[in-house]
Amino acid sequence: MRLPPADQEPVSIFHARPGKMALRDAQDLMAWPFFSLAKSRRIRPIDFRMGEIAIRVEATIDHGMATIWDADILIWAASQIVDARDKGLRTSRMMAATPHEILTFIGRGTSAREYLLLKAALDRLQATTVATSIRQPTERRMHRFSWINEWKERADHRARPLGIELVLPDWFYAGIMVDAFMLTIDHAYFDLTGGIERWLYRLVRKHGGKQAHGWSFDLRHLHAKSGSLSAYKRFAFEVRGIVRRQSLPGYRLALGVTQAGEPLLTFKACHSDPFDRFGKAKAEEDKL
């Protein structure tokens, strides 16, 4: 009997697991502009090119572009899948969870309003389309997907809510399953309120993780990589505010100038890897 092609095989459901676990983020999403950094609705596409990297992100008028706050759901999904995989459990692109499980994981409230906001975020993730050359042999062979292929609300035979199901795109799921593509991030990330602030933390974590002497970017380069609609002067003002507040968990930021006299952001880790600290905290908790 001929077996069905791999892409036609039934997908089993991976049920989200309760309890604390380290947060995982995808390095590709941390390094490049994939999300709107504004809370207001963004329709204008992100059209980014740098070297061999090409990214095109498009939004719908009805929902707008997925935001960096919506990406918390992808962090939840990646964290769940990596933790289960590392424990030898079977994972899947199809995930099931209750809204309460997702909201508490990403540090949100569980009021009726938060449930509605979660649904709106899922709609934006599904409606936003991405085309990228990342992890493709050539730029001509762009991979096209939405952040969520589909999602639905589940109910029992009496119409009582059971939670939601969602299907992750193969491009994202494949990246999760490769250790080299994933990084741990600090739980305090969810406390960051600004779009540029959140984006900058992810970029700093990606490039400045364990570099002994830190890392640096000139601000104009950062502005281009952010995909932000803010003018450069406004973007630079926001970055200066972040440096002044020192609000990025685990990193020390400073401003300098390049040889050409352009503003330069430098950053360096100021404590251990967040996964190491999570592991120590979990071990102490288990002793109690």
SULMO-V126479 format. One line per field, one symbol per residue. psi: psi as a letter, one per 20 degrees, with the letter a starting at -180 (. if undefined). Layout:
BEGIN
psi=???
END
This chain:
BEGIN
psi=ppqqqhiiqqpqpopqqrrqqqppqphhhhhroiqpjqhqpphpqpnppocipppopqrqhghrqprhhhihhhggggggggggghjjqprqhoqprqhgggghgjkrrkrhghghhghhghgghhhpqppqipkqhrhhmqpprqhpgqqqpqqaijjppibqqqpqqhggghhhiohiiqqqrphihiiphqghggghgggghghjfkphjarqqqhhggghhhjqiqqgggghggghhggghliopjqpqqpbqrhjjqpppqqppjarphhghggghhghhhh.
END
